[in-house]
Amino acid sequence: MEVNENVIECVHRELIEETGYKAGNLRKLISCYLAPGYCTELTHIFLATEIKDAKQRLEDDESIRVITIELPKAKKMIKDGMIKDAKTIIGVTFLDLNKEIQ
């Protein structure tokens, strides 16, 4: 997050910058510490819906390829060890456990 930027502003900005998509609606799913033993960074995970194309704006040192995966396939990829990123695993698991928000 930038100085004096609130979480919602940051999520909207980062979504466009890193994915090239703009969300018409954002819903906060969960906030969590990924490494509480040595880091105080609080990570916020959101569900973005009403998606529209925007222009991806990566930083010079970023290389991000965006792919779309349906929830059942993402769950299988986690189970099979293909997805190892903790933030993705937390977000997918949270959605799976809270089917009413999908």
matplotlib code that plots the C-alpha trace (Angstrom):
import matplotlib.pyplot as plt

x = [0.0, 1.1, 1.4, -2.1, -3.8, -6.7, -7.1, -9.9, -8.0, -4.9, -6.8, -8.4, -5.0, -3.1, -5.7, -5.4, -1.6, -1.0, -3.8, -5.1, -8.6, -10.9, -13.4, -16.9, -17.3, -14.8, -15.7, -13.3, -12.9, -10.3, -7.2, -4.3, -0.7, 1.4, 4.4, 3.4, 6.6, 8.8, 6.6, 3.7, 2.5, -1.3, -2.5, -6.0, -7.7, -10.7, -13.1, -13.3, -16.5, -18.0, -14.7, -13.8, -10.7, -8.1, -4.5, -2.0, 0.7, 3.5, 6.6, 9.9, 10.9, 7.5, 6.5, 3.0, 1.0, -2.7, -4.7, -8.3, -9.0, -12.4, -12.7, -12.9, -9.8, -7.9, -8.8, -7.5, -4.3, -3.8, -4.4, -2.0, 0.7, 0.6, -0.4, 2.0, 1.4, -0.1, -2.3, -3.9, -4.4, -6.0, -8.3, -9.4, -10.0, -11.9, -14.2, -14.7, -15.7, -18.0, -19.9, -22.7, -20.5, -19.5]
y = [0.0, 3.5, 6.1, 7.4, 4.9, 2.9, -0.9, -0.6, 2.0, -0.2, -3.3, -1.5, -0.1, -3.3, -5.4, -3.1, -2.9, -6.6, -8.3, -5.7, -6.1, -3.6, -4.8, -3.3, -4.9, -5.9, -8.0, -8.5, -12.2, -12.3, -10.6, -12.7, -12.8, -15.0, -15.2, -14.0, -15.3, -12.7, -10.3, -8.0, -7.5, -8.0, -9.5, -8.7, -11.1, -9.9, -11.3, -9.2, -9.4, -7.5, -7.6, -5.4, -5.2, -2.5, -2.1, -4.1, -1.8, -3.9, -2.5, -2.9, -5.9, -7.7, -10.4, -11.6, -13.9, -13.9, -17.1, -17.9, -21.0, -22.2, -22.9, -26.7, -26.8, -24.5, -26.8, -29.8, -27.8, -27.1, -30.7, -31.9, -29.4, -27.3, -24.2, -23.5, -19.8, -19.3, -16.3, -18.2, -21.3, -19.2, -17.4, -20.5, -22.4, -19.5, -19.3, -23.1, -23.0, -20.1, -21.1, -18.7, -15.7, -17.1]
z = [0.0, -0.7, 2.0, 3.0, 0.7, 2.1, 1.5, -1.1, -3.1, -3.0, -4.1, -7.1, -8.1, -7.7, -9.5, -12.6, -12.4, -12.0, -13.9, -16.4, -15.0, -13.2, -10.6, -10.5, -7.1, -4.4, -1.4, 1.4, 2.2, 5.0, 6.4, 7.7, 8.7, 6.4, 8.6, 12.1, 13.7, 12.1, 10.0, 11.0, 7.4, 7.3, 4.0, 2.7, 0.3, -1.7, -4.2, -7.4, -9.5, -12.4, -14.1, -17.1, -19.2, -18.3, -19.2, -17.2, -15.8, -14.5, -12.8, -14.6, -12.4, -12.6, -15.0, -14.4, -16.8, -16.0, -16.4, -15.5, -13.5, -12.3, -8.5, -8.8, -11.0, -8.6, -5.7, -7.6, -8.4, -4.7, -3.8, -6.5, -5.3, -8.5, -6.6, -3.8, -3.1, 0.4, -0.5, -3.4, -1.2, 1.5, -0.9, -2.7, 0.5, 2.0, -1.1, -1.0, 2.7, 2.1, -1.0, -0.3, -1.4, -4.8]

ax = plt.figure().add_subplot(projection="3d")
ax.plot(x, y, z, "-o")
ax.set_aspect("equal")
plt.show()
